[in-house]
């Protein structure tokens, strides 16, 4: 019998986002003179300058943060924190908050870590204090804040104390008022840790890549928002907002929730907003890493909707109060 050989099917090359981006860049280079003439508008030049400045200043801190966060996820067992916490729940809350210094990552990394801590038997109040403190009190965020506010170094201790106080107050409130039934069963179910096929370095690479993609997207969004804010919002509006301190605090708190910026880049964004006093900017920096739209969604998925519906509004109010109190003392209400 004659063997029938089927012809091999040729696979059509798939066009990915990388090829699309390269094509756009090539077209931009080819038509640069025409694009420059079309886009030679003062407002666009101002916006592009602000956007590039925000992204360039924040990117080194963002990259360093996700690399260290990936190393911690791959090589530091969560049980280390459990062994370091005091037995008493009330004392464990501030210790867990201070332990957030050891996680130089964004808010996206703190949610799964806090859930793993609960699954390993740590009190929910301590795990939640860690969740709120880690994205705001770690060295990367504090150094980026110092760089963003070179003439206002009191912003660094003010942000540290305001964020740590917010984490501790929410942890203590949960220990007194929180109920186990508000947490979804999946948040407390113990899981067996397992190693991926590529080993710890594969865990590091995947964690760093995931954090960089998510946080980088929010950084670009924040840079665009800051650029649009500087171009479209008249300076007179900000000066009026600066003259009404209470209104400025509320507006910046709501803006922090809506923008959902990465904590490693938010200082550069808010520092580029002219005409605002330091106190509303501090409220923005304390509220953002504690509660925003992406965090509410992630907390709802990790801990359940009943938890997020109670925890997010309470955190919003506590963060505003703690930031305002610390700012009134350290910044003089400026």
N, C-alpha and C positions, 0 to 999 in steps of 0.2 A: 504494500500500500504506500501510496505517496503521502508523505507527511505535509500537511498544510500548515504553513507558517503565517501567522497573522502579523500584519505590519505593525510596528511599534507606533504608538500614538505619541506625537510630539507635544510636550507640555508647553502651553503658552506662558510666556514670562508674566508674572504678576507684577502689577505696578503698585508699589507700597508708598506710604507717606514720605519715606526718605527720598524716593525718586521724584515725587511731586515737589518737595522742598528744594531739591537740587535744580529742578527745572525752573522754578520760580526765581531762584537766585541767579541762574544764567540769564534769564530774560531781564532781570533787574539790571545786571551788568551791561547787557547789550543796549538797553534803552535808557541807560542812566542819564544822558544829557536831556532827553525829552521829559523824563520823569522829574528831573531837577527843575526844569522850567515850569512844569505844570504845578509842582508842589512847592514852588518858591513863595510861600505865604508866611507872613510873620507868625501867625498863630500855630501853624503846623511846625515851623522851626522851633518854637518854644516848647510845644508838646513833645516833639521828638527828643529835644535836649533833656527834658525832665525824665522821659521814659528811659533813655539810655543811661542817665546818671543813676537812677534808682536801681536798675538791673545790674549795672556794672559794680556798684558799691555793695549790693547785697549778695551777689552770686558767690564770692569766695566763702562767706560765712555759711551759705546754704550748702555748698558742696562739702565743706569740712564737717558740718553738722550731720549730714546724711551718711558720710563715711564712718564717723565715730558711732553713730546710731547703729549702723550695720555691724560694726565690730562687737558692740555690746549685745546685739541680738544673737550673734553667732557664737560668742565665746564667754559671755557672762550668764550663768544660770540664774533664772528668777529667784531661786531658793536662797541666793545670797542675801537679798533684801529681807526675806522672811526671817532668817536667822539673826539679822541685825536689829529687828524691831523689838521694842519692849513688850512684855506680856500684857500690861494694862493698855486697854484700847485708847483711853484718853491721852496717854503719853506716846502711843504709837503714831498718832496722827501727825504731830509736828515733826517727828523723826522721819516718817515716810515723806512728808513734804520736803524736808531738807535733802532726802535721798534723791529727789528729782534733779539735783545738781549733777548726778552721775549719768543722766540720759540726755546728751546734747542732740536731741531730735525735735521734730515738729510735733504738733498736736496729733497728727495722724498716727505717729508711732506710739504715743502714750496710751491710746485707747486699748489696743490689743494687749499691751503689757499689763495694764491694770486688770483686764479680764483674766489673764493668766495668773496674776497674783491672787485674785479671788478664788480661782479654781485650785490653787495650791494651799488654800486654807487661811489666807490673810484676811483680817477683818475688812469688810467692805468700806468702812469709814477711812481706814488707812490707805486702801487701794485707791479710793476716790481722791484723797488728798494728794497722793502721788500723781494721779492722772492730771490734776489741775496745776500742780507745781512744776512738773517736769518740763513742759514746753516754755516756761517763763522764767525760771530761776537758774537755768544751766549757763555755764560760762560762755558758750557761743552767743546766746541771745544777749547776755549782759555786755559782752565786748562789742557786738554790733550796735547796741544801743549807745554805748559810749562813743563809737565812731560816728553815728548819725547825729548825736548831740554833743559836738566837741566843746561848745561853750557853756553847756548846762550839765555838768557832771553829776549834779544832784539827782538827775533823772535816773541814773543807774541804781543807786540805793533805794530810790523811791519806787521804781518798778519792782525791784527784788522784794522789798517789804510788802508792797501792796499785793503782789501776786501770792507770796507765801502766806500772808494773812488771809487772803481769800480762800486758799486751799485748806488752811487749818480750820477756819470758821465753817466751811462746808462739811469738812470731815467730822467736826464736833456736832454739827446739826444733824448729820446722818446718824451718828451714834446715839443721839437722843430721840430723834423723831422718825428716822428711816425704818422701813418695814421690809422684811425679806420678800414678801409677796410682790413688792413693786419690781423686783429684779426677775428677769426672765430665767427660766430653768437652765438655759444654755450658758448663762453667765456664771453659774455656780457649779455646773457639772464638771467633775474632775476628768481630765484627759491625760492620756499617756504621751509623754514627749517622745518624739521620734526624729531620727536623723534623715535628711534627704540623701538621695543617691550620690550627690556630689560632695557630701561632707560639709564641714563648717564653712569653708570658703564659698561654697555654693549658696549657703544661707546668707552669708555676708553680701555676696554680689546681688542676690535677689532682693534683700532688704534695702540695700543702698539704692538699687535701681528703682524700686517701687517708691521709696520716699522722694528720690530726686525728681521722678516724673510728676508725681502729684504736687510736691512743693514748688517745683519749677513752674508748673502751670499756674498756680496761684500767684507766684511772684510776677509772672508776665501780666496776669490779670490786674494785679495791684499796681504795677508800673503804668499800664494803660489807664487805669482809673485815676491815678495821681496826675498823669499828663492831661487827661480830659478835665479833671478837677481844676488844675492850674489855668487851663485855657478858657473854659466855659464859665467858671464861677467868678464873678467880679470880685476884686479885692475889697470893695466896699461891703459886700455881704459878709465876708470873713471878719472884717473889722467890726461890723455890727454884732456878729456872733461872739466876737471876743469881748465886746462890752457887756454881754449878758452871760455871765458865767454859768448859771444854772442851765440855760438853754444850750450853751456850748457843750456842757458835760453830757446832757441827754442826747444831743445830735451825734456827738462823736461815739458815744456808747452804741447807739443804734447802727452807726456806720461801721463800727468794728464787727458787729454781728453779720451785717449784710455782705461786707467785702470778703470776709473769711480768709484773711491773709495768713501766710506762714509766719510763725513767731520769729523766725530768723531773718525776716525781711520787712516786717511791719514798721520797725523804727525808721527805716529810710523813707518809707512812704509817708508816714505822718509828719516826719521832719520837713518834708518838702512842701507841706501845706502852710502858706504864709498867713500871718495875721491872727493866728490862734494863740491863746495863752498856753502855758505849760500844763496847767491842770487838766483841761480837756484832752490834751495829747496824752497825758499819763493815763487818764481813764480809758482812752482808746487802746493803749498798750497793755493794760491790765485785763480789760474785758475780752479783747480779741482772742488770746490763747485759752481763755476759760470757757467761752461760749460763743459760737458762731454757727452759721447754717450747716457747714460741712461737719462740724463736731456734733451737732444735734442729730444729724442723719447717722453718723457713725455710732454714737451712743445708743440710738434707737435700735440699730442692728446688733450691737454687742450686748446690751443690757435690757432691751425691751422698750416698747413705746410708753408703757406706764411709768417707767423710770425716767425717760427723757422728758416726758410731759411735766414732771415735778422738778427734776434736777436742773434743767436748763433755765427756767424762769427764776428759781431761787438763786442760782449762781449769778445770773445777770444782775440782780438787785444787790447781792452781797459784794460782787466785784466793784460795782459803782460806789457803794458805801466805803469799802476798804480803800480804794484808790483815792477817793475824795478826802478821806481822813488823813491818809499818809501824805497826800499832796499838800493839804492845808498846813501840815507841820513842816515838811521838808522843803516845799516849794513856796511857802508863804502865800498859798492861794493864787499864785501868779498864773 
